[in-house]
């Protein structure tokens, strides 16, 4: 399972449904794009340290962008940017899930629902 950024944001906001669902996920896997989005959203070094501690506590695997992921993401942008609003980060995260053969859990079904070959679990906050 690959965890999308939005689900982890819900978790940090104290959403019980996110906490319950993520407690069932083992191991935690995230794209490096998700890590960057979360780190970028930190307001100070304390929040960044908490982010890193939380990921370490769950032994989260941060999956890098590979050439295959880059190409798949570019193809997604070509196919879905105009029709479905697919953006760079979502394309890279979706491509990561496909390339690793794992389900993506996300609340962003608008963008991901149209991606061929993506196994998607909708998270409803």
N, C-alpha and C positions, 0 to 999 in steps of 0.2 A: 504494500500500500504506500502511495506517495501522498503526503499531506500538503494541501495547498495553503498558501499564506493566510487566506481569509479564515480558515478553520483555526489556525493558531492564534490569530488576532482575537477571535471569539473566546478562545481559551484564556488569553491574558486579561480579557474583560470580565472574567469570572462566570462565563456562560456554563451552566451545569450540563447541558446537552453535549457541548464540545468536550468537557472534561470526561463525561461518561464514555463517549464514543472513543476518544483518544486513549483512554485507559485500556480499551480492548485491542488497540493497535500495537503490535510488536513484531518486528522492530519498527521504530519510527524512521522513515526516510523522507527527506526533503530535497528539493533541487537547491543548488547553490543560489539560484535566483530568489527562492523563498528566503534563504538566509540573508541575502543582501537586502531584500525588501524589509525584513524584520529589523535588521541592524540599523538600516537607514531611518526607521521610524523611532528608534530609541532617542529619548530626550537628553540623556546624560550617560556618563560612564557606569553609573549604578544600574541603570536599566539594561545597558549592554551586557554587564556582568551577569545580571539575572537571566537574560536571554541565553547566554552561553552556559550558565549553570543548569538551566532547565533542559536544554538540548543534551548536555552531558549526562544529566540524571536519567534521561530516557535512552541514552546511548544512540542518539540520532545519527544516522548516516547521511552525510551531505553529498549528494550526487553531482559530479561536475558536468559541465557542458562539454560534449564531445563533437567532433566533426559531423557525425551522423545526427546528433540532436540538433545541431545548427542547421543542417540541410532540411531536416523534417520541419523545423520551426519556420524556416523560410517558405517552404511549400504551404504550410498552414496560413501564413500571412497572405500569400498569393491567392489562396482559395477562399479565405474567410474574413480578411480585414474589411473589405467593402461591404460584404453582405451581412456579417455578424459582429462586426466591431472587434475582431481578434486583434490583440495588442502584443507587443514584443514579449513582455514577461509571461503572459498566459501561453503564448506559443511555445516558449522555451520550456515552461513547466509541463505542458501537455505532451510535448515531444519527448521529454525526459521519461514520463510515465510510459509512453508507448515503447520507447527504445529499451526500457528495462522490463517490459512485460508485466507491469503492475497496475492496479486500479488507482485512480486519482480520486481522493475525497475532496470535494470542493462545494461551496455554496454558489459558485459562479457557473451555473448550468447554462446560462444564456450563451456564453462564449464557447464553453467546452462541449455542449450538447451536439454541435454540428461536426465535431471532429471525428472523421472516419478512423476506426481502429482503436479508439480510446475507450478503455473501460472506466466508467465514471460512476462514483457513488455520490449522489446528491446529499449534501449536508444542509438541513433546514434549521436555521437558528430559531 
